[in-house]
Amino acid sequence: MTDEQLLGRITFNRNVMAGKPVIKGTRLTVDYILGLLAHGATATEIFEEYQGLTPEDLRACLLFATRSLENTSFLPLTAENP
């Protein structure tokens, strides 16, 4: 699946989830799915909880996040200890 096809699985609608990017056909936001993964949920657990999601949907979330950060400069979220 091409990057464009994967990114086509992510959609925006200001009337759905306050305009956050969601997996097409769902109300599952990209940041919610990424948060699940970050906190240790496995793909299998996510698929069991949200039937109808596919591996491509998870890959689309990861690609969307990657593309969103490609040209971004930002400060660390936490201060470094001296």
PyMOL Python script that loads the backbone (N, CA, C, O; Angstrom):
from pymol import cmd

cmd.read_pdbstr("""\
ATOM      1  N   MET A   1       0.848  -1.177   0.000  1.00  0.00           N
ATOM      2  CA  MET A   1       0.000   0.000   0.000  1.00  0.00           C
ATOM      3  C   MET A   1       0.895   1.243   0.000  1.00  0.00           C
ATOM      4  O   MET A   1       1.846   1.324   0.777  1.00  0.00           O
ATOM      5  N   THR A   2       0.595   2.192  -0.857  1.00  0.00           N
ATOM      6  CA  THR A   2       1.404   3.400  -0.953  1.00  0.00           C
ATOM      7  C   THR A   2       1.127   4.339   0.217  1.00  0.00           C
ATOM      8  O   THR A   2       0.128   4.207   0.923  1.00  0.00           O
ATOM      9  N   ASP A   3       2.041   5.290   0.400  1.00  0.00           N
ATOM     10  CA  ASP A   3       1.839   6.295   1.446  1.00  0.00           C
ATOM     11  C   ASP A   3       0.527   7.044   1.228  1.00  0.00           C
ATOM     12  O   ASP A   3      -0.214   7.295   2.178  1.00  0.00           O
ATOM     13  N   GLU A   4       0.246   7.396  -0.012  1.00  0.00           N
ATOM     14  CA  GLU A   4      -0.983   8.139  -0.316  1.00  0.00           C
ATOM     15  C   GLU A   4      -2.223   7.324   0.028  1.00  0.00           C
ATOM     16  O   GLU A   4      -3.209   7.864   0.530  1.00  0.00           O
ATOM     17  N   GLN A   5      -2.170   6.019  -0.245  1.00  0.00           N
ATOM     18  CA  GLN A   5      -3.307   5.159   0.097  1.00  0.00           C
ATOM     19  C   GLN A   5      -3.479   5.070   1.612  1.00  0.00           C
ATOM     20  O   GLN A   5      -4.597   5.120   2.125  1.00  0.00           O
ATOM     21  N   LEU A   6      -2.364   4.938   2.317  1.00  0.00           N
ATOM     22  CA  LEU A   6      -2.452   4.888   3.778  1.00  0.00           C
ATOM     23  C   LEU A   6      -3.003   6.199   4.328  1.00  0.00           C
ATOM     24  O   LEU A   6      -3.903   6.196   5.168  1.00  0.00           O
ATOM     25  N   LEU A   7      -2.463   7.312   3.855  1.00  0.00           N
ATOM     26  CA  LEU A   7      -2.930   8.606   4.363  1.00  0.00           C
ATOM     27  C   LEU A   7      -4.383   8.872   3.996  1.00  0.00           C
ATOM     28  O   LEU A   7      -5.057   9.647   4.674  1.00  0.00           O
ATOM     29  N   GLY A   8      -4.870   8.250   2.947  1.00  0.00           N
ATOM     30  CA  GLY A   8      -6.280   8.368   2.584  1.00  0.00           C
ATOM     31  C   GLY A   8      -7.208   7.729   3.597  1.00  0.00           C
ATOM     32  O   GLY A   8      -8.417   7.962   3.571  1.00  0.00           O
ATOM     33  N   ARG A   9      -6.649   6.919   4.493  1.00  0.00           N
ATOM     34  CA  ARG A   9      -7.443   6.290   5.554  1.00  0.00           C
ATOM     35  C   ARG A   9      -7.680   7.247   6.727  1.00  0.00           C
ATOM     36  O   ARG A   9      -8.473   6.960   7.624  1.00  0.00           O
ATOM     37  N   ILE A  10      -6.984   8.380   6.707  1.00  0.00           N
ATOM     38  CA  ILE A  10      -7.131   9.388   7.761  1.00  0.00           C
ATOM     39  C   ILE A  10      -7.927  10.550   7.184  1.00  0.00           C
ATOM     40  O   ILE A  10      -7.650  11.022   6.082  1.00  0.00           O
ATOM     41  N   THR A  11      -8.914  11.002   7.939  1.00  0.00           N
ATOM     42  CA  THR A  11      -9.777  12.075   7.441  1.00  0.00           C
ATOM     43  C   THR A  11      -9.979  13.135   8.514  1.00  0.00           C
ATOM     44  O   THR A  11      -9.746  12.894   9.699  1.00  0.00           O
ATOM     45  N   PHE A  12     -10.415  14.306   8.082  1.00  0.00           N
ATOM     46  CA  PHE A  12     -10.699  15.438   8.977  1.00  0.00           C
ATOM     47  C   PHE A  12     -12.101  15.934   8.675  1.00  0.00           C
ATOM     48  O   PHE A  12     -12.505  16.010   7.515  1.00  0.00           O
ATOM     49  N   ASN A  13     -12.829  16.266   9.704  1.00  0.00           N
ATOM     50  CA  ASN A  13     -14.138  16.902   9.549  1.00  0.00           C
ATOM     51  C   ASN A  13     -14.345  17.721  10.808  1.00  0.00           C
ATOM     52  O   ASN A  13     -14.356  17.177  11.912  1.00  0.00           O
ATOM     53  N   ARG A  14     -14.507  19.021  10.651  1.00  0.00           N
ATOM     54  CA  ARG A  14     -14.609  19.869  11.851  1.00  0.00           C
ATOM     55  C   ARG A  14     -15.822  19.510  12.710  1.00  0.00           C
ATOM     56  O   ARG A  14     -15.895  19.909  13.872  1.00  0.00           O
ATOM     57  N   ASN A  15     -16.770  18.764  12.150  1.00  0.00           N
ATOM     58  CA  ASN A  15     -17.948  18.343  12.903  1.00  0.00           C
ATOM     59  C   ASN A  15     -17.793  16.980  13.564  1.00  0.00           C
ATOM     60  O   ASN A  15     -18.699  16.517  14.257  1.00  0.00           O
ATOM     61  N   VAL A  16     -16.654  16.340  13.354  1.00  0.00           N
ATOM     62  CA  VAL A  16     -16.397  15.027  13.958  1.00  0.00           C
ATOM     63  C   VAL A  16     -15.168  15.137  14.849  1.00  0.00           C
ATOM     64  O   VAL A  16     -14.088  15.506  14.387  1.00  0.00           O
ATOM     65  N   MET A  17     -15.333  14.823  16.098  1.00  0.00           N
ATOM     66  CA  MET A  17     -14.239  14.844  17.070  1.00  0.00           C
ATOM     67  C   MET A  17     -13.484  16.169  17.055  1.00  0.00           C
ATOM     68  O   MET A  17     -12.255  16.198  17.127  1.00  0.00           O
ATOM     69  N   ALA A  18     -14.209  17.228  16.963  1.00  0.00           N
ATOM     70  CA  ALA A  18     -13.666  18.596  17.003  1.00  0.00           C
ATOM     71  C   ALA A  18     -12.602  18.842  15.936  1.00  0.00           C
ATOM     72  O   ALA A  18     -11.697  19.655  16.127  1.00  0.00           O
ATOM     73  N   GLY A  19     -12.719  18.137  14.815  1.00  0.00           N
ATOM     74  CA  GLY A  19     -11.804  18.368  13.704  1.00  0.00           C
ATOM     75  C   GLY A  19     -10.480  17.632  13.789  1.00  0.00           C
ATOM     76  O   GLY A  19      -9.609  17.818  12.939  1.00  0.00           O
ATOM     77  N   LYS A  20     -10.325  16.803  14.803  1.00  0.00           N
ATOM     78  CA  LYS A  20      -9.090  16.023  14.916  1.00  0.00           C
ATOM     79  C   LYS A  20      -9.046  14.988  13.789  1.00  0.00           C
ATOM     80  O   LYS A  20     -10.091  14.555  13.305  1.00  0.00           O
ATOM     81  N   PRO A  21      -7.850  14.594  13.375  1.00  0.00           N
ATOM     82  CA  PRO A  21      -7.756  13.537  12.368  1.00  0.00           C
ATOM     83  C   PRO A  21      -8.239  12.204  12.943  1.00  0.00           C
ATOM     84  O   PRO A  21      -7.854  11.805  14.042  1.00  0.00           O
ATOM     85  N   VAL A  22      -9.087  11.533  12.174  1.00  0.00           N
ATOM     86  CA  VAL A  22      -9.651  10.252  12.604  1.00  0.00           C
ATOM     87  C   VAL A  22      -9.431   9.206  11.518  1.00  0.00           C
ATOM     88  O   VAL A  22      -9.188   9.529  10.355  1.00  0.00           O
ATOM     89  N   ILE A  23      -9.521   7.953  11.927  1.00  0.00           N
ATOM     90  CA  ILE A  23      -9.501   6.864  10.959  1.00  0.00           C
ATOM     91  C   ILE A  23     -10.832   6.896  10.230  1.00  0.00           C
ATOM     92  O   ILE A  23     -11.895   6.897  10.850  1.00  0.00           O
ATOM     93  N   LYS A  24     -10.762   6.923   8.909  1.00  0.00           N
ATOM     94  CA  LYS A  24     -11.947   7.051   8.062  1.00  0.00           C
ATOM     95  C   LYS A  24     -13.016   6.034   8.469  1.00  0.00           C
ATOM     96  O   LYS A  24     -12.730   4.852   8.660  1.00  0.00           O
ATOM     97  N   GLY A  25     -14.249   6.520   8.595  1.00  0.00           N
ATOM     98  CA  GLY A  25     -15.371   5.667   8.938  1.00  0.00           C
ATOM     99  C   GLY A  25     -15.512   5.378  10.415  1.00  0.00           C
ATOM    100  O   GLY A  25     -16.371   4.595  10.822  1.00  0.00           O
ATOM    101  N   THR A  26     -14.663   6.015  11.230  1.00  0.00           N
ATOM    102  CA  THR A  26     -14.722   5.812  12.681  1.00  0.00           C
ATOM    103  C   THR A  26     -14.709   7.163  13.388  1.00  0.00           C
ATOM    104  O   THR A  26     -14.612   8.216  12.757  1.00  0.00           O
ATOM    105  N   ARG A  27     -14.809   7.106  14.698  1.00  0.00           N
ATOM    106  CA  ARG A  27     -14.610   8.285  15.532  1.00  0.00           C
ATOM    107  C   ARG A  27     -13.341   8.103  16.372  1.00  0.00           C
ATOM    108  O   ARG A  27     -13.181   8.724  17.423  1.00  0.00           O
ATOM    109  N   LEU A  28     -12.456   7.250  15.892  1.00  0.00           N
ATOM    110  CA  LEU A  28     -11.193   6.992  16.581  1.00  0.00           C
ATOM    111  C   LEU A  28     -10.141   7.952  16.060  1.00  0.00           C
ATOM    112  O   LEU A  28      -9.779   7.921  14.883  1.00  0.00           O
ATOM    113  N   THR A  29      -9.655   8.804  16.947  1.00  0.00           N
ATOM    114  CA  THR A  29      -8.668   9.799  16.535  1.00  0.00           C
ATOM    115  C   THR A  29      -7.284   9.164  16.434  1.00  0.00           C
ATOM    116  O   THR A  29      -6.978   8.179  17.105  1.00  0.00           O
ATOM    117  N   VAL A  30      -6.471   9.752  15.587  1.00  0.00           N
ATOM    118  CA  VAL A  30      -5.095   9.294  15.429  1.00  0.00           C
ATOM    119  C   VAL A  30      -4.374   9.372  16.768  1.00  0.00           C
ATOM    120  O   VAL A  30      -3.671   8.432  17.141  1.00  0.00           O
ATOM    121  N   ASP A  31      -4.532  10.466  17.494  1.00  0.00           N
ATOM    122  CA  ASP A  31      -3.818  10.590  18.769  1.00  0.00           C
ATOM    123  C   ASP A  31      -4.285   9.561  19.789  1.00  0.00           C
ATOM    124  O   ASP A  31      -3.492   9.132  20.627  1.00  0.00           O
ATOM    125  N   TYR A  32      -5.550   9.153  19.742  1.00  0.00           N
ATOM    126  CA  TYR A  32      -6.042   8.130  20.660  1.00  0.00           C
ATOM    127  C   TYR A  32      -5.364   6.791  20.372  1.00  0.00           C
ATOM    128  O   TYR A  32      -4.899   6.113  21.288  1.00  0.00           O
ATOM    129  N   ILE A  33      -5.313   6.418  19.099  1.00  0.00           N
ATOM    130  CA  ILE A  33      -4.679   5.158  18.722  1.00  0.00           C
ATOM    131  C   ILE A  33      -3.193   5.178  19.067  1.00  0.00           C
ATOM    132  O   ILE A  33      -2.665   4.195  19.587  1.00  0.00           O
ATOM    133  N   LEU A  34      -2.517   6.287  18.782  1.00  0.00           N
ATOM    134  CA  LEU A  34      -1.097   6.398  19.120  1.00  0.00           C
ATOM    135  C   LEU A  34      -0.888   6.315  20.630  1.00  0.00           C
ATOM    136  O   LEU A  34       0.090   5.727  21.091  1.00  0.00           O
ATOM    137  N   GLY A  35      -1.794   6.897  21.391  1.00  0.00           N
ATOM    138  CA  GLY A  35      -1.719   6.819  22.848  1.00  0.00           C
ATOM    139  C   GLY A  35      -1.862   5.389  23.343  1.00  0.00           C
ATOM    140  O   GLY A  35      -1.154   4.970  24.259  1.00  0.00           O
ATOM    141  N   LEU A  36      -2.779   4.638  22.739  1.00  0.00           N
ATOM    142  CA  LEU A  36      -2.923   3.228  23.113  1.00  0.00           C
ATOM    143  C   LEU A  36      -1.615   2.476  22.878  1.00  0.00           C
ATOM    144  O   LEU A  36      -1.148   1.735  23.742  1.00  0.00           O
ATOM    145  N   LEU A  37      -1.034   2.678  21.695  1.00  0.00           N
ATOM    146  CA  LEU A  37       0.227   2.009  21.374  1.00  0.00           C
ATOM    147  C   LEU A  37       1.344   2.447  22.313  1.00  0.00           C
ATOM    148  O   LEU A  37       2.137   1.620  22.765  1.00  0.00           O
ATOM    149  N   ALA A  38       1.410   3.731  22.606  1.00  0.00           N
ATOM    150  CA  ALA A  38       2.451   4.264  23.482  1.00  0.00           C
ATOM    151  C   ALA A  38       2.359   3.698  24.895  1.00  0.00           C
ATOM    152  O   ALA A  38       3.367   3.559  25.587  1.00  0.00           O
ATOM    153  N   HIS A  39       1.147   3.375  25.310  1.00  0.00           N
ATOM    154  CA  HIS A  39       0.954   2.847  26.660  1.00  0.00           C
ATOM    155  C   HIS A  39       0.955   1.329  26.701  1.00  0.00           C
ATOM    156  O   HIS A  39       0.561   0.729  27.701  1.00  0.00           O
ATOM    157  N   GLY A  40       1.401   0.701  25.604  1.00  0.00           N
ATOM    158  CA  GLY A  40       1.637  -0.736  25.635  1.00  0.00           C
ATOM    159  C   GLY A  40       0.575  -1.623  25.028  1.00  0.00           C
ATOM    160  O   GLY A  40       0.733  -2.844  25.023  1.00  0.00           O
ATOM    161  N   ALA A  41      -0.495  -1.057  24.519  1.00  0.00           N
ATOM    162  CA  ALA A  41      -1.502  -1.898  23.872  1.00  0.00           C
ATOM    163  C   ALA A  41      -0.894  -2.520  22.622  1.00  0.00           C
ATOM    164  O   ALA A  41      -0.172  -1.862  21.874  1.00  0.00           O
ATOM    165  N   THR A  42      -1.191  -3.776  22.410  1.00  0.00           N
ATOM    166  CA  THR A  42      -0.716  -4.432  21.199  1.00  0.00           C
ATOM    167  C   THR A  42      -1.730  -4.223  20.083  1.00  0.00           C
ATOM    168  O   THR A  42      -2.885  -3.875  20.328  1.00  0.00           O
ATOM    169  N   ALA A  43      -1.279  -4.439  18.864  1.00  0.00           N
ATOM    170  CA  ALA A  43      -2.190  -4.340  17.734  1.00  0.00           C
ATOM    171  C   ALA A  43      -3.344  -5.323  17.905  1.00  0.00           C
ATOM    172  O   ALA A  43      -4.494  -4.988  17.623  1.00  0.00           O
ATOM    173  N   THR A  44      -3.045  -6.519  18.362  1.00  0.00           N
ATOM    174  CA  THR A  44      -4.091  -7.533  18.569  1.00  0.00           C
ATOM    175  C   THR A  44      -5.128  -7.044  19.560  1.00  0.00           C
ATOM    176  O   THR A  44      -6.326  -7.210  19.332  1.00  0.00           O
ATOM    177  N   GLU A  45      -4.690  -6.443  20.656  1.00  0.00           N
ATOM    178  CA  GLU A  45      -5.628  -5.922  21.648  1.00  0.00           C
ATOM    179  C   GLU A  45      -6.499  -4.825  21.054  1.00  0.00           C
ATOM    180  O   GLU A  45      -7.700  -4.772  21.319  1.00  0.00           O
ATOM    181  N   ILE A  46      -5.906  -3.955  20.259  1.00  0.00           N
ATOM    182  CA  ILE A  46      -6.674  -2.876  19.643  1.00  0.00           C
ATOM    183  C   ILE A  46      -7.697  -3.443  18.666  1.00  0.00           C
ATOM    184  O   ILE A  46      -8.842  -2.994  18.635  1.00  0.00           O
ATOM    185  N   PHE A  47      -7.289  -4.431  17.865  1.00  0.00           N
ATOM    186  CA  PHE A  47      -8.217  -5.038  16.910  1.00  0.00           C
ATOM    187  C   PHE A  47      -9.361  -5.758  17.620  1.00  0.00           C
ATOM    188  O   PHE A  47     -10.492  -5.746  17.134  1.00  0.00           O
ATOM    189  N   GLU A  48      -9.084  -6.379  18.757  1.00  0.00           N
ATOM    190  CA  GLU A  48     -10.138  -7.048  19.529  1.00  0.00           C
ATOM    191  C   GLU A  48     -11.131  -6.035  20.086  1.00  0.00           C
ATOM    192  O   GLU A  48     -12.337  -6.280  20.100  1.00  0.00           O
ATOM    193  N   GLU A  49     -10.619  -4.904  20.543  1.00  0.00           N
ATOM    194  CA  GLU A  49     -11.479  -3.870  21.141  1.00  0.00           C
ATOM    195  C   GLU A  49     -12.257  -3.093  20.079  1.00  0.00           C
ATOM    196  O   GLU A  49     -13.413  -2.730  20.295  1.00  0.00           O
ATOM    197  N   TYR A  50     -11.631  -2.842  18.951  1.00  0.00           N
ATOM    198  CA  TYR A  50     -12.243  -2.018  17.897  1.00  0.00           C
ATOM    199  C   TYR A  50     -12.325  -2.831  16.617  1.00  0.00           C
ATOM    200  O   TYR A  50     -11.537  -2.648  15.688  1.00  0.00           O
ATOM    201  N   GLN A  51     -13.287  -3.722  16.591  1.00  0.00           N
ATOM    202  CA  GLN A  51     -13.443  -4.600  15.443  1.00  0.00           C
ATOM    203  C   GLN A  51     -13.717  -3.777  14.197  1.00  0.00           C
ATOM    204  O   GLN A  51     -14.466  -2.801  14.232  1.00  0.00           O
ATOM    205  N   GLY A  52     -13.117  -4.173  13.125  1.00  0.00           N
ATOM    206  CA  GLY A  52     -13.239  -3.421  11.890  1.00  0.00           C
ATOM    207  C   GLY A  52     -11.980  -2.653  11.561  1.00  0.00           C
ATOM    208  O   GLY A  52     -11.746  -2.310  10.402  1.00  0.00           O
ATOM    209  N   LEU A  53     -11.152  -2.374  12.584  1.00  0.00           N
ATOM    210  CA  LEU A  53      -9.857  -1.742  12.307  1.00  0.00           C
ATOM    211  C   LEU A  53      -8.943  -2.763  11.647  1.00  0.00           C
ATOM    212  O   LEU A  53      -9.071  -3.969  11.863  1.00  0.00           O
ATOM    213  N   THR A  54      -8.037  -2.266  10.853  1.00  0.00           N
ATOM    214  CA  THR A  54      -7.117  -3.135  10.131  1.00  0.00           C
ATOM    215  C   THR A  54      -5.674  -2.750  10.438  1.00  0.00           C
ATOM    216  O   THR A  54      -5.414  -1.667  10.963  1.00  0.00           O
ATOM    217  N   PRO A  55      -4.741  -3.633  10.113  1.00  0.00           N
ATOM    218  CA  PRO A  55      -3.331  -3.253  10.267  1.00  0.00           C
ATOM    219  C   PRO A  55      -3.000  -1.989   9.474  1.00  0.00           C
ATOM    220  O   PRO A  55      -2.180  -1.181   9.909  1.00  0.00           O
ATOM    221  N   GLU A  56      -3.625  -1.819   8.330  1.00  0.00           N
ATOM    222  CA  GLU A  56      -3.386  -0.619   7.527  1.00  0.00           C
ATOM    223  C   GLU A  56      -3.835   0.637   8.253  1.00  0.00           C
ATOM    224  O   GLU A  56      -3.213   1.689   8.104  1.00  0.00           O
ATOM    225  N   ASP A  57      -4.909   0.548   9.040  1.00  0.00           N
ATOM    226  CA  ASP A  57      -5.368   1.705   9.815  1.00  0.00           C
ATOM    227  C   ASP A  57      -4.310   2.122  10.834  1.00  0.00           C
ATOM    228  O   ASP A  57      -4.048   3.312  11.012  1.00  0.00           O
ATOM    229  N   LEU A  58      -3.707   1.144  11.498  1.00  0.00           N
ATOM    230  CA  LEU A  58      -2.661   1.473  12.474  1.00  0.00           C
ATOM    231  C   LEU A  58      -1.438   2.046  11.771  1.00  0.00           C
ATOM    232  O   LEU A  58      -0.844   3.016  12.241  1.00  0.00           O
ATOM    233  N   ARG A  59      -1.065   1.452  10.651  1.00  0.00           N
ATOM    234  CA  ARG A  59       0.062   1.984   9.889  1.00  0.00           C
ATOM    235  C   ARG A  59      -0.230   3.396   9.396  1.00  0.00           C
ATOM    236  O   ARG A  59       0.667   4.236   9.347  1.00  0.00           O
ATOM    237  N   ALA A  60      -1.475   3.656   9.034  1.00  0.00           N
ATOM    238  CA  ALA A  60      -1.861   5.002   8.592  1.00  0.00           C
ATOM    239  C   ALA A  60      -1.680   6.010   9.729  1.00  0.00           C
ATOM    240  O   ALA A  60      -1.217   7.127   9.498  1.00  0.00           O
ATOM    241  N   CYS A  61      -2.038   5.627  10.941  1.00  0.00           N
ATOM    242  CA  CYS A  61      -1.853   6.520  12.089  1.00  0.00           C
ATOM    243  C   CYS A  61      -0.374   6.825  12.302  1.00  0.00           C
ATOM    244  O   CYS A  61      -0.002   7.974  12.543  1.00  0.00           O
ATOM    245  N   LEU A  62       0.460   5.809  12.214  1.00  0.00           N
ATOM    246  CA  LEU A  62       1.900   6.011  12.392  1.00  0.00           C
ATOM    247  C   LEU A  62       2.476   6.883  11.283  1.00  0.00           C
ATOM    248  O   LEU A  62       3.293   7.765  11.547  1.00  0.00           O
ATOM    249  N   LEU A  63       2.062   6.644  10.061  1.00  0.00           N
ATOM    250  CA  LEU A  63       2.553   7.443   8.946  1.00  0.00           C
ATOM    251  C   LEU A  63       2.083   8.887   9.063  1.00  0.00           C
ATOM    252  O   LEU A  63       2.847   9.816   8.801  1.00  0.00           O
ATOM    253  N   PHE A  64       0.821   9.075   9.458  1.00  0.00           N
ATOM    254  CA  PHE A  64       0.295  10.425   9.642  1.00  0.00           C
ATOM    255  C   PHE A  64       1.126  11.181  10.677  1.00  0.00           C
ATOM    256  O   PHE A  64       1.481  12.340  10.464  1.00  0.00           O
ATOM    257  N   ALA A  65       1.433  10.531  11.792  1.00  0.00           N
ATOM    258  CA  ALA A  65       2.232  11.174  12.840  1.00  0.00           C
ATOM    259  C   ALA A  65       3.631  11.494  12.325  1.00  0.00           C
ATOM    260  O   ALA A  65       4.165  12.570  12.592  1.00  0.00           O
ATOM    261  N   THR A  66       4.217  10.564  11.591  1.00  0.00           N
ATOM    262  CA  THR A  66       5.549  10.790  11.027  1.00  0.00           C
ATOM    263  C   THR A  66       5.549  11.990  10.101  1.00  0.00           C
ATOM    264  O   THR A  66       6.407  12.865  10.209  1.00  0.00           O
ATOM    265  N   ARG A  67       4.600  12.030   9.204  1.00  0.00           N
ATOM    266  CA  ARG A  67       4.527  13.138   8.248  1.00  0.00           C
ATOM    267  C   ARG A  67       4.251  14.461   8.957  1.00  0.00           C
ATOM    268  O   ARG A  67       4.766  15.503   8.553  1.00  0.00           O
ATOM    269  N   SER A  68       3.447  14.420  10.005  1.00  0.00           N
ATOM    270  CA  SER A  68       3.107  15.640  10.738  1.00  0.00           C
ATOM    271  C   SER A  68       4.320  16.235  11.431  1.00  0.00           C
ATOM    272  O   SER A  68       4.387  17.447  11.634  1.00  0.00           O
ATOM    273  N   LEU A  69       5.277  15.397  11.792  1.00  0.00           N
ATOM    274  CA  LEU A  69       6.453  15.860  12.536  1.00  0.00           C
ATOM    275  C   LEU A  69       7.673  16.096  11.665  1.00  0.00           C
ATOM    276  O   LEU A  69       8.672  16.628  12.149  1.00  0.00           O
ATOM    277  N   GLU A  70       7.625  15.721  10.406  1.00  0.00           N
ATOM    278  CA  GLU A  70       8.791  15.802   9.534  1.00  0.00           C
ATOM    279  C   GLU A  70       9.454  17.179   9.508  1.00  0.00           C
ATOM    280  O   GLU A  70      10.678  17.271   9.596  1.00  0.00           O
ATOM    281  N   ASN A  71       8.693  18.212   9.393  1.00  0.00           N
ATOM    282  CA  ASN A  71       9.253  19.563   9.255  1.00  0.00           C
ATOM    283  C   ASN A  71       8.951  20.427  10.470  1.00  0.00           C
ATOM    284  O   ASN A  71       8.751  21.637  10.359  1.00  0.00           O
ATOM    285  N   THR A  72       8.922  19.787  11.624  1.00  0.00           N
ATOM    286  CA  THR A  72       8.569  20.489  12.841  1.00  0.00           C
ATOM    287  C   THR A  72       9.777  20.611  13.759  1.00  0.00           C
ATOM    288  O   THR A  72      10.521  19.654  13.971  1.00  0.00           O
ATOM    289  N   SER A  73       9.948  21.797  14.289  1.00  0.00           N
ATOM    290  CA  SER A  73      10.945  22.011  15.327  1.00  0.00           C
ATOM    291  C   SER A  73      10.190  22.299  16.610  1.00  0.00           C
ATOM    292  O   SER A  73       9.230  23.069  16.614  1.00  0.00           O
ATOM    293  N   PHE A  74      10.619  21.686  17.686  1.00  0.00           N
ATOM    294  CA  PHE A  74       9.942  21.933  18.948  1.00  0.00           C
ATOM    295  C   PHE A  74      10.894  21.701  20.100  1.00  0.00           C
ATOM    296  O   PHE A  74      11.940  21.068  19.956  1.00  0.00           O
ATOM    297  N   LEU A  75      10.509  22.222  21.229  1.00  0.00           N
ATOM    298  CA  LEU A  75      11.295  22.035  22.441  1.00  0.00           C
ATOM    299  C   LEU A  75      10.916  20.720  23.090  1.00  0.00           C
ATOM    300  O   LEU A  75       9.802  20.234  22.896  1.00  0.00           O
ATOM    301  N   PRO A  76      11.830  20.134  23.863  1.00  0.00           N
ATOM    302  CA  PRO A  76      11.495  18.893  24.584  1.00  0.00           C
ATOM    303  C   PRO A  76      10.288  19.114  25.495  1.00  0.00           C
ATOM    304  O   PRO A  76      10.058  20.216  25.995  1.00  0.00           O
ATOM    305  N   LEU A  77       9.531  18.047  25.696  1.00  0.00           N
ATOM    306  CA  LEU A  77       8.349  18.144  26.553  1.00  0.00           C
ATOM    307  C   LEU A  77       8.704  18.246  28.020  1.00  0.00           C
ATOM    308  O   LEU A  77       7.909  18.734  28.822  1.00  0.00           O
ATOM    309  N   THR A  78       9.889  17.789  28.377  1.00  0.00           N
ATOM    310  CA  THR A  78      10.333  17.891  29.765  1.00  0.00           C
ATOM    311  C   THR A  78      11.678  18.604  29.804  1.00  0.00           C
ATOM    312  O   THR A  78      12.456  18.547  28.851  1.00  0.00           O
ATOM    313  N   ALA A  79      11.932  19.265  30.902  1.00  0.00           N
ATOM    314  CA  ALA A  79      13.203  19.980  31.076  1.00  0.00           C
ATOM    315  C   ALA A  79      14.293  18.967  31.406  1.00  0.00           C
ATOM    316  O   ALA A  79      14.054  17.991  32.117  1.00  0.00           O
ATOM    317  N   GLU A  80      15.476  19.209  30.888  1.00  0.00           N
ATOM    318  CA  GLU A  80      16.603  18.353  31.211  1.00  0.00           C
ATOM    319  C   GLU A  80      17.124  18.715  32.594  1.00  0.00           C
ATOM    320  O   GLU A  80      17.103  19.880  32.993  1.00  0.00           O
ATOM    321  N   ASN A  81      17.589  17.712  33.314  1.00  0.00           N
ATOM    322  CA  ASN A  81      18.185  17.952  34.624  1.00  0.00           C
ATOM    323  C   ASN A  81      19.618  18.426  34.428  1.00  0.00           C
ATOM    324  O   ASN A  81      20.364  17.838  33.644  1.00  0.00           O
ATOM    325  N   PRO A  82      20.009  19.490  35.137  1.00  0.00           N
ATOM    326  CA  PRO A  82      21.399  19.987  35.000  1.00  0.00           C
ATOM    327  C   PRO A  82      22.410  19.036  35.566  1.00  0.00           C
ATOM    328  O   PRO A  82      23.608  19.313  35.525  1.00  0.00           O
TER     329      PRO A  82
END
""", "prot")
cmd.dss("prot")
cmd.show_as("cartoon", "prot")
cmd.util.cbc("prot")
cmd.orient("prot")
